[in-house]
């Protein structure tokens, strides 16, 4: 009797195993498609690469070196923890080589970060009042408080603007203005056209750097300045 029951149950077990295998295959395939979609979003340029510039006339210059020997450009995301890790190094390079090194900041808010665009828009709105750098610094100093939140933190960024003494009517108008978001988006699109796929991505004298640590960034900059 036991052998008969086992034999009778065997087709059902086989069907369940086959169904689970099919579900696993479908899940793996779906994850693969999601990965391809994310890669496409981050790497497919909307702007012709031939018309893309590492630095444009409206790019935000954090430091204009009076005796410029090199130009460092960073495509960044204020919600990116790696960008936050590189931030002290960028600031140190500015402090130590401010006379020779021009430093330019460009927006590259990663779509997967819920508040990266909100943060960039807030910085751009502050820039309209000549307060880009204090807001830029504030974002990194407070990233641990709002980073990775899934809901909007625009109200937190508005609080930063108040603390910086900005004209809040002008700030609110800038945040609401589609042109402000488009300004952020234009940096993102141009970054993609230049081959930027993640943050931070640095360009030194127009050439994309392949650095894996803040120390490597410092070495690359110092080597260029010493030539």
Order of alpha helices (4+ residues) and beta strands (2+ residues): alpha-beta-beta-alpha-beta-alpha-alpha-alpha-alpha-alpha-alpha-beta-beta-alpha
